[in-house]
């Protein structure tokens, strides 16, 4: 009985820490530190995949007024630095093309996923030069944050009526409808984005970033329906479009882990590590995967690596407690 209680203590500690991590991951990001060490890189291309030079890149925090700017080089590449942690909108503008944007969460402590912005030739139209339309996007973001979802939808629908070619907005519409529980409406939006990018019928999309966002939305929708297989496929398809996105690989692993598909989860967490070996989160999660499998030596190996990479993590004290409990359990003769 004594050895069982120690083993139970280890598993209880693991459960508490896992729940805490899940809550931390679900907590809304804030923009209290607008300026920081965050950095993004990306490329601007046209509908045929050719790089576009001279595109203006505007990076603006969603919940504020802080703006940073850059310009794409002759290969369409750009880099912008100085962002704080939070949600930022990245917009590419070039005369003769319809503007393209994406919203993303910026980290200051690990590399952020690369961004690809596809501009459609549209004879000089551009919402970036339309202050009222830009304000509508900002109002929609603020309303969504306040939980006023119907009003946020109205703002985005009004924007889309004015600029129907900016199909990327439909990913935002789909996300809000998903939050409202309108699964059919959300699915229609996400699939419309896939169709607009040409990413249906097994074809390679012209706008990989938007297609990946739509596939991610379809994955979240499948989770709402408790359709794990479809969710994993959608997230995996999104990952295929962004193979260098360690966050996408991690997210697939997280879904599998939360549904106790531990062996499958391992592959995705290991992929996240291969993409970015200096990111601590996959090591942290792999520690818990192996702990759940009863593979305590492997669990300790990944927990040690997590602490080596990120010793100042808020989760570090709890991980150390779990490691100490495993060590005591092993000393007592529990099987590994």
C-alpha angles and dihedrals in degrees: 000000000000094000091046092054091053091050089048089052090056092050092045090053089049092051092050093049093045091052090047091052091049091052091047090052092050095049112112114252117241133208099221090126105045096170121053147113099301117129135184133190129193150140136251116216138169127239092278093052096255116142118252119216125206098027113152113236117205119187112189130173110245097225098042148024102264111127133185124186141202141162131233116243128224090285091050091250126139141173129199124186137182103067122143124217112290146070115318134181116222114200129184119202129184129164111258094025137088110251119250128203143175132193118221142167112250123214125199096196103052138029114282120228116267118258128224117192118191118203121203120215105247109158097261101312115143135161091208087078091051108084094188093054091048088050089052090057091049092048090050091053092048093047092049090052090051091051093248091133100162091055091047089052091051091054093050094045089052090051091049092051089056096041107026091165091066091085091163088081088069090071087061090047090050092050092052093046089050090053089050091052094248094137096167092051092046092050091050090054095048093046091048089057091051090050092048091051092048090241097134132096091034094298124139109254121240091220105043095177094056092042090052091051091050092049090049088053091051089051091053089047090053089052089055087056091047088241099143097172093055091044093054092046092051093048090045091051089051089051091050089059091049104034092165093055105107090182091061091051090047092050093054089050091049092055092049091046093050088053093049094249089137101163091052091045091056092064094055095045089050089050090054088053092050089052094047115009091181096061110103101202099078091050089051093051094044088056089060093043091057091041089056089048091052091245096134099169091055090045090055091047093056094041089054091051090049091053091045092055098038110019092159095055115131086233093055097091092052091047090052090052091052091049091051090050091051091050092051091047092052091050089054090057102257113159114258 
